[in-house]
Amino acid sequence: MKSSKDSFSVEEGSESREEGKGGAAGGEMSGVAPRNEVPGAAPGSGMSSAAPGGGPPVAYSKENGAAPGGSPPVAYNKVKGAALTDSPPVAYSPEIACFLEEIYSVCNRIERLELDPLAVVRRYSAPEDIEVAGLVCSTLAFGSVHLILRACETALEPLGTRPADALRTMDQRDIERQWGSFQYRFCFPNDMIALMGAIRKALLEYGSLESVFLQGDKWRAHGAPMLEAASAFVRTLRRFANEVTPSGLRKNLLPDPADGSASKRLFLFFRWMIRHDEIDPGPWSSVDPSRLLVPMDVHMARTCAERLHFLPGRRERAAVGGAGRATKVGDVGAAGAAGVGGGASGTAEASTAGAAREAGETGRAATTGGPTSVIDVCKDTAWSGSSASAPHINLRTALQITEAFRLYAPDDPVKYDFALTRPGIDPHPGDERFGCL
């Protein structure tokens, strides 16, 4: 890792090792059952994961005790944490509550936004421009923060002061001409052309990116987790990208949570769009912030482990041998699966082992088959501490951490994300007292 001030996200070193490989990290999983078939059912058997009568998928109902036929699952509003029980993965601590409010009051301030790609996004005021700039900037949010800012500005420059209108008026040849020489690390010209083409198609067909998200958010009235909607959002944009360019969009640039990825940059985009405070512009008014997931990267994982104790710390991970053994969540008890306090540890069996494991852009092992929904991934993906220096990061970790933060901000579990990462990304004098460097 580079020094904290030079590194914006966990994707810094690991994703660059995927350059030219078609985005193996966060790529398609082998052995994934068709989306409407029950895992383990014979192909073509007609066993569908959709509940009769328009209800939620069986994967939800089975885990939450919901009756088929359209009734929302009993615990639909409880994002899956480490254990599928009513017990929180960690206990509420008044000391942690005071700490979180203090760091929020000190670091969640507009003057701390200078070294963050959101600073580029906040130059726009119209909701449709904020969401276009937000998707571009969040997609490029990996590497040195200074290089990220430069890449965001270069990518948005052809769109002027009204990105959404400018993109609508372009045709595909215009897009190819404007971004034909763009490159930022492993985001090549074809990737940016595909991304801009996909955004353009989304604006023309749906009117806004928010509308794209809402069309896949079928259970928001029940307070459902946003995982399925997030996955549908990614699939729609990937489909549009495939329609405008033969190669489509590199999958590790826009990872699908259904692959088990922590999808840090995707959930960062949703944080920007859905939350509204001094930092986050929040142009999407139709989505409840309580449904957000924490954008997990190495800075947040270390803070959650060493300062907040939401994850096993360095000593606990070292005690169990770091990456010495693999543990499937389904093979351990609910309390042990949590990995909090007791510290279940091992390695996630990722098809992109090395780089993907370090980046957190990893799915299930190809040898174990695959889930049919994001909730299946939450249930089946291994949680582990991949090394003594940093916890392993995947979707399950993000869900577990989100549940822990929900104890302190149930209506806004991502409230502390920006503040907690400032001391590590852009340290100011006095930040050392927070212990989040």
C-alpha positions in Angstrom: 0.0 0.0 0.0 1.0 3.6 -0.6 0.9 6.1 2.2 -2.6 6.9 3.2 -2.6 10.3 1.7 -1.8 8.9 -1.8 -4.3 6.1 -1.8 -8.0 6.7 -2.3 -9.4 3.2 -2.3 -8.6 -0.5 -2.0 -8.6 -0.9 -5.8 -5.3 1.0 -5.9 -2.8 -1.7 -6.5 -4.9 -4.8 -7.2 -7.1 -3.7 -10.0 -4.2 -2.4 -12.0 -2.9 -6.0 -12.1 -6.1 -6.8 -14.1 -5.2 -4.4 -16.9 -5.8 -5.9 -20.3 -7.5 -9.0 -18.7 -11.1 -8.1 -19.4 -11.8 -7.3 -15.8 -11.5 -10.7 -14.2 -12.0 -9.1 -10.8 -15.7 -8.8 -10.3 -16.3 -10.7 -13.5 -18.8 -13.4 -14.3 -18.9 -16.4 -12.0 -18.7 -19.9 -13.5 -21.3 -22.4 -12.5 -24.0 -19.8 -11.8 -27.5 -21.2 -12.0 -30.0 -19.4 -14.4 -31.4 -16.4 -12.5 -35.0 -17.8 -12.3 -34.0 -21.4 -11.2 -33.6 -22.6 -7.7 -30.0 -23.6 -6.8 -29.6 -27.4 -7.1 -32.6 -27.8 -9.4 -32.1 -29.6 -12.6 -31.7 -27.1 -15.5 -35.0 -26.6 -17.2 -37.0 -28.2 -14.4 -39.2 -25.2 -14.1 -38.3 -24.7 -10.4 -38.3 -20.9 -10.2 -36.8 -18.7 -7.6 -39.8 -16.3 -8.0 -42.5 -16.8 -5.4 -46.0 -17.4 -6.8 -48.4 -14.6 -7.0 -45.8 -11.9 -7.5 -44.1 -12.3 -4.2 -40.4 -11.9 -3.5 -37.9 -14.5 -4.7 -37.9 -17.8 -2.8 -34.3 -17.0 -1.7 -35.7 -14.2 0.3 -38.8 -15.9 1.6 -36.9 -19.1 2.6 -34.4 -17.2 4.7 -36.9 -14.8 6.3 -39.9 -17.0 6.8 -42.1 -15.1 4.4 -45.1 -16.8 3.0 -45.3 -17.1 -0.8 -47.9 -15.1 -2.7 -46.7 -11.5 -2.4 -46.2 -11.0 1.3 -43.0 -9.2 2.1 -40.4 -11.3 4.0 -40.7 -11.1 7.8 -37.2 -9.6 8.1 -37.0 -8.0 4.7 -35.9 -4.7 6.1 -32.9 -6.3 7.9 -29.9 -6.5 5.6 -28.1 -9.8 6.0 -25.3 -9.3 8.4 -22.9 -12.0 9.5 -25.6 -14.1 11.1 -29.1 -14.7 9.8 -30.7 -14.0 13.2 -32.4 -11.2 14.9 -29.3 -10.4 17.0 -27.0 -7.6 15.9 -23.5 -8.7 15.0 -22.0 -6.3 17.6 -23.2 -4.7 20.8 -24.1 -1.0 21.0 -21.3 1.0 22.7 -21.9 4.5 24.2 -18.2 5.2 23.7 -18.3 4.3 20.0 -21.5 6.4 19.6 -19.7 9.5 21.1 -16.7 8.8 18.9 -18.7 8.6 15.7 -20.6 11.8 16.4 -17.3 13.6 17.2 -15.5 12.5 14.1 -18.6 13.3 12.0 -18.8 16.9 13.4 -15.1 17.4 12.8 -14.5 15.7 9.4 -17.9 15.7 7.6 -17.3 19.3 6.5 -17.2 20.8 3.1 -13.6 22.0 3.6 -12.6 18.3 3.9 -13.9 17.6 0.4 -11.0 19.0 -1.6 -9.2 15.7 -2.0 -12.2 13.6 -3.0 -13.8 12.9 -6.4 -17.1 14.1 -5.0 -15.6 17.6 -5.2 -15.8 17.4 -9.0 -19.3 16.1 -8.9 -20.4 19.0 -6.6 -19.5 21.5 -9.3 -22.8 20.7 -10.9 -26.2 21.7 -9.5 -28.9 20.0 -11.7 -29.9 16.5 -10.4 -29.4 15.0 -13.8 -25.9 16.5 -14.2 -24.9 15.4 -10.7 -25.9 11.8 -11.4 -24.0 11.7 -14.7 -20.9 13.2 -13.2 -21.3 11.0 -10.1 -21.4 7.8 -12.1 -18.3 8.8 -14.1 -16.3 10.0 -11.1 -17.2 7.0 -8.9 -16.2 4.6 -11.7 -12.8 6.3 -11.8 -12.3 6.4 -8.0 -9.3 4.2 -7.7 -5.6 5.0 -7.2 -3.9 8.2 -6.2 -6.5 10.8 -5.2 -4.7 13.5 -7.3 -4.7 11.3 -10.4 -8.4 10.4 -9.7 -9.3 14.1 -9.7 -7.4 14.7 -12.9 -9.0 11.7 -14.6 -12.5 12.9 -13.5 -12.0 16.3 -14.9 -10.6 15.0 -18.2 -13.5 12.6 -18.6 -16.1 15.2 -18.0 -14.5 18.1 -19.9 -16.2 17.3 -23.3 -19.6 17.5 -21.6 -19.2 21.2 -20.5 -21.4 22.6 -17.7 -24.5 20.5 -18.5 -23.3 16.9 -18.9 -26.7 15.3 -19.2 -27.9 17.6 -22.0 -24.5 17.4 -23.8 -24.6 13.6 -23.7 -28.1 13.4 -25.0 -27.2 15.5 -28.1 -24.2 13.3 -29.0 -24.3 10.3 -31.3 -22.1 7.3 -30.9 -19.5 8.8 -33.4 -19.3 11.9 -31.2 -18.7 9.8 -28.2 -16.0 7.8 -29.9 -14.3 11.0 -31.1 -14.4 12.7 -27.7 -13.2 9.8 -25.6 -11.2 7.9 -28.2 -7.9 8.8 -26.5 -9.0 8.7 -22.9 -7.1 6.4 -20.6 -6.8 6.3 -16.8 -4.8 3.2 -15.6 -6.9 0.2 -16.7 -9.8 2.3 -17.9 -9.1 2.3 -21.6 -10.8 4.4 -24.4 -13.2 1.6 -25.2 -14.3 1.4 -21.6 -15.0 5.1 -21.4 -16.8 5.1 -24.7 -18.9 2.2 -23.5 -19.7 4.0 -20.2 -20.7 7.2 -21.9 -22.7 5.4 -24.5 -24.5 3.4 -21.7 -25.3 6.6 -19.8 -26.6 8.2 -22.9 -28.9 5.3 -23.7 -30.1 5.3 -20.1 -31.0 9.0 -20.3 -32.7 8.6 -23.6 -34.7 5.5 -22.6 -35.4 6.3 -19.0 -34.9 10.0 -18.6 -32.5 9.7 -15.7 -30.2 7.3 -13.9 -32.5 7.4 -10.9 -35.3 6.0 -13.1 -33.0 3.2 -14.2 -32.4 2.3 -10.6 -36.1 2.5 -9.7 -37.2 0.2 -12.4 -35.2 -2.5 -10.8 -36.1 -1.6 -7.2 -39.3 -3.7 -7.0 -39.4 -4.1 -3.2 -38.7 -0.6 -1.9 -42.2 -0.3 -0.5 -41.4 -3.2 1.9 -38.1 -1.5 3.0 -36.1 -4.2 1.2 -32.4 -4.1 1.0 -31.2 -2.3 -2.1 -28.9 -5.2 -3.2 -31.2 -6.6 -5.9 -31.9 -3.1 -7.2 -28.2 -2.3 -7.3 -27.5 -5.5 -9.2 -30.4 -4.7 -11.7 -28.9 -1.2 -12.2 -25.5 -2.7 -13.1 -27.0 -5.3 -15.4 -29.0 -2.6 -17.3 -26.0 -0.4 -17.8 -23.9 -3.3 -18.9 -26.5 -4.3 -21.4 -26.5 -0.7 -22.8 -22.7 -0.8 -22.9 -22.8 -4.0 -24.9 -25.2 -2.4 -27.3 -23.0 0.5 -28.1 -19.6 -1.2 -28.2 -18.7 -4.8 -29.1 -16.4 -5.2 -26.0 -18.9 -3.6 -23.6 -17.7 -2.2 -20.3 -14.9 -3.8 -18.3 -16.7 -5.6 -15.4 -14.3 -4.6 -12.7 -15.1 -0.9 -13.6 -18.8 -1.5 -12.8 -19.0 -4.6 -10.6 -22.2 -6.5 -9.9 -22.9 -7.2 -6.2 -24.5 -10.5 -7.3 -20.9 -11.7 -8.0 -20.1 -11.3 -4.3 -18.1 -8.1 -4.8 -18.0 -5.4 -2.1 -18.7 -3.1 -5.1 -17.2 -0.2 -3.2 -17.4 2.4 -6.1 -21.0 1.4 -6.9 -22.1 1.9 -3.4 -20.1 5.1 -3.2 -22.1 6.4 -6.2 -25.3 5.4 -4.4 -24.2 7.2 -1.2 -23.6 10.4 -3.2 -27.0 10.1 -4.9 -29.2 9.1 -2.0 -27.8 10.9 1.1 -28.1 14.6 1.5 -26.0 16.6 4.0 -23.1 19.0 3.8 -21.0 16.5 1.8 -23.4 14.3 -0.1 -25.6 16.1 -2.7 -28.4 13.5 -2.6 -30.4 14.3 -5.8 -32.3 11.0 -5.7 -35.3 11.7 -3.5 -37.1 8.4 -4.1 -34.7 6.1 -2.2 -34.5 5.9 1.6 -30.9 6.3 2.9 -31.6 3.6 5.5 -31.2 1.1 2.7 -27.6 2.1 1.7 -24.6 -0.2 2.1 -21.2 1.1 3.4 -18.7 1.5 0.5 -16.0 -0.9 1.8 -12.3 -0.3 1.0 -9.1 -0.9 2.9 -9.3 2.4 4.9 -12.8 1.6 6.1 -12.0 -2.0 6.8 -9.0 -1.1 8.9 -10.9 1.5 10.9 -13.8 -1.0 11.5 -11.3 -3.6 12.7 -8.8 -1.6 14.7 -10.8 1.4 16.0 -14.5 0.4 16.0 -14.0 -3.4 16.6 -16.7 -4.2 14.1 -14.3 -6.8 12.6 -11.6 -8.9 14.1 -8.5 -6.8 14.6 -4.9 -7.5 13.6 -4.1 -9.6 16.6 -7.2 -11.8 16.2 -6.5 -12.3 12.5 -2.9 -13.2 13.2 -3.9 -15.6 16.0 -5.9 -17.7 13.5 -3.2 -17.8 10.9 -4.6 -15.1 8.5 -5.1 -16.8 5.2 -4.2 -20.2 6.6 -7.6 -21.8 6.2 -10.9 -21.4 4.4 -14.2 -21.3 6.1 -17.5 -21.4 4.4 -20.1 -19.4 6.2 -22.7 -22.1 5.9 -20.5 -24.5 7.7 -20.2 -22.6 11.0 -22.7 -21.5 13.6 -24.4 -18.2 13.4 -22.3 -16.6 16.1 -19.0 -17.9 14.7 -19.9 -16.8 11.2 -20.1 -13.3 12.3 -16.4 -12.9 12.6 -16.9 -10.2 15.2 -15.5 -10.7 18.7 -14.8 -14.4 18.0 -13.1 -13.9 14.7 -14.1 -16.7 12.2 -11.3 -16.5 9.7 -9.9 -18.0 6.6 -9.8 -17.2 2.9 -12.5 -16.5 0.3 -12.1 -18.9 -2.5 -12.1 -16.4 -5.4 -11.6 -17.3 -9.0 -9.3 -14.3 -9.3 -7.4 -15.3 -6.1 -4.5 -12.8 -5.5 -5.6 -9.5 -7.0 -9.3 -9.9 -6.6 -9.0 -11.1 -3.0 -7.0 -8.0 -2.1 -9.3 -5.7 -4.0 -12.5 -7.2 -2.6 -13.9 -7.4 -6.1 -14.4 -11.1 -5.7 -17.2 -13.6 -6.2 -17.8 -17.2 -5.2 -15.5 -20.0 -6.0 -16.0 -21.4 -9.4 -15.8 -24.9 -8.0 -18.8 -24.4 -5.6 -21.5 -23.3 -8.1 -23.2 -20.0 -7.8 -26.1 -18.2 -6.3 -29.2 -17.0 -8.1 -29.6 -13.7 -6.2 -27.6 -11.2 -4.3 -29.0 -12.6 -1.0 -27.6 -16.1 -1.9 -24.2 -14.5 -2.3 -24.5 -13.0 1.2 -25.4 -16.4 2.6 -22.8 -18.4 0.8 -19.7 -16.1 0.3 -16.9 -16.9 2.8 -16.0 -14.2 5.3 -12.4 -14.1 6.3 -9.4 -12.1 7.3 -7.1 -12.5 4.3 -4.1 -11.3 6.1 -2.9 -10.0 9.5 -2.6 -6.5 8.0 -6.1 -6.0 6.7 -9.4 -7.8 6.8 -10.7 -9.5 3.7 -13.3 -7.3 1.9 -16.3 -8.7 0.0 -20.0 -8.2 -0.1 -20.6 -10.1 3.2 -18.1 -7.8 4.9 -19.9 -4.8 3.6 -23.2 -6.1 4.9 -21.8 -7.0 8.3 -20.3 -3.5 8.7 -23.5 -1.8 7.5 -25.4 -3.7 10.2 -23.0 -2.6 12.8 -23.3 1.1 11.8 -27.1 0.6 11.8 -26.9 0.3 15.6 -25.7 4.0 15.7 -27.6 5.4 12.8 -30.6 3.1 11.9 -32.0 5.6 9.4 -28.7 6.4 7.8 -26.1 3.7 8.3 -23.7 5.3 5.8 -23.7 8.6 7.7 -20.1 8.2 9.0 -18.5 6.9 5.9 -16.9 10.1 4.6 -15.8 11.3 8.1 -14.2 8.0 9.0 -12.1 7.8 5.9 -10.8 11.4 6.0 -8.0 10.9 8.5 -6.6 8.0 6.4 -7.0 9.6 2.9 -6.5 13.3 3.6 -5.1 13.7 7.2 -5.3 17.1 8.8 -3.5 18.2 12.0 -5.3 16.8 15.0 -6.7 13.8 13.1 -4.3 11.5 14.8 -6.5 11.6 17.9 -9.2 9.6 16.1 -6.9 6.6 15.5 -8.2 6.2 11.9 -5.0 6.9 10.1 
